[in-house]
Amino acid sequence: MSLIEKKEKNLIGLIDKLNSLSLTYSQPNYEIEKIKTEREEILRKKLQIEKKNLDLMREHKYLKDKIKKLQLEVKSKLEIEENFNKEIDELTQETENLVSDIEKWQT
């Protein structure tokens, strides 16, 4: 094989390597775009999830406050009911005493 043929063969080999290198370098560009697109999609989903989380936290706080308010109402109504029952008991006792006194006066 002559020197020119060897150089030609080496040149063809180098051209083939360059072609394969340029193909491998062009693939990362596609991959980079794909990664960027996926990243943007993930960031968009993250923002949606964060917004939903904030909404849920607001709703949780609202419901928690509402529960506290209802518990206070129930407590207040129970106190009123207890006082009412106490007054009824006192009135019942007083009535019994009056009936007893009337019975004594009648005899």
C-alpha positions in Angstrom: 0.0 0.0 0.0 1.4 3.3 -1.0 1.7 6.3 1.3 -1.1 8.2 -0.5 -3.4 5.2 0.0 -2.5 5.0 3.7 -3.2 8.7 4.1 -6.4 8.4 2.1 -7.5 5.5 4.3 -6.6 7.4 7.5 -8.5 10.5 6.1 -11.6 8.4 5.4 -11.3 6.9 8.9 -11.0 10.4 10.4 -14.0 11.6 8.4 -16.0 8.7 9.6 -15.0 9.4 13.2 -15.9 13.1 12.7 -19.3 12.1 11.3 -20.0 9.9 14.2 -18.8 12.6 16.6 -21.1 15.2 15.1 -24.0 12.7 15.3 -23.3 12.1 19.0 -23.0 15.8 19.6 -26.3 16.5 17.8 -28.0 13.9 20.0 -27.3 15.8 23.2 -28.9 18.9 21.7 -32.1 16.9 21.2 -31.7 15.4 24.7 -31.0 18.9 26.1 -34.2 20.2 24.6 -36.1 17.1 25.8 -34.7 17.6 29.3 -35.6 21.3 29.2 -39.1 20.5 28.2 -39.4 17.9 31.0 -37.9 20.3 33.5 -40.5 23.0 32.5 -43.3 20.5 32.8 -42.0 19.4 36.2 -41.8 23.1 37.3 -45.3 23.7 36.1 -46.6 20.7 38.0 -44.7 21.8 41.1 -46.3 25.2 40.9 -49.8 23.6 40.5 -49.1 21.4 43.5 -47.9 24.3 45.6 -51.0 26.3 44.7 -53.2 23.4 45.5 -51.3 22.9 48.8 -51.9 26.6 49.7 -55.6 26.3 48.9 -55.8 23.2 51.1 -54.0 24.9 53.9 -56.3 27.9 53.7 -59.3 25.6 53.7 -57.9 23.6 56.6 -57.4 26.8 58.7 -60.9 27.9 57.8 -62.4 24.6 58.9 -60.3 24.4 62.0 -61.5 27.9 63.0 -65.1 27.0 62.2 -64.8 23.8 64.4 -63.4 25.9 67.3 -66.3 28.3 66.9 -68.8 25.5 66.9 -67.2 23.9 69.9 -67.5 27.2 71.8 -71.2 27.4 70.7 -71.8 23.9 71.9 -70.1 24.6 75.2 -72.1 27.8 75.7 -75.4 26.0 74.9 -74.5 23.2 77.3 -73.8 25.8 80.0 -77.2 27.4 79.3 -78.9 24.0 79.4 -77.2 23.1 82.7 -78.3 26.4 84.2 -81.8 25.9 82.9 -81.9 22.4 84.4 -80.6 23.7 87.6 -83.3 26.3 87.7 -85.9 23.7 86.9 -84.6 21.6 89.8 -84.8 24.6 92.1 -88.3 25.4 91.0 -89.3 21.8 91.4 -87.9 21.8 94.9 -89.6 25.1 95.7 -92.9 23.8 94.4 -92.6 20.7 96.5 -91.9 22.8 99.5 -94.9 25.0 98.8 -97.1 22.0 98.3 -95.8 20.6 101.6 -96.5 23.9 103.3 -100.0 24.1 101.8 -100.7 20.6 103.0 -99.5 21.5 106.5 -101.8 24.6 106.5 -104.7 22.6 105.4 -104.5 20.2 108.3 
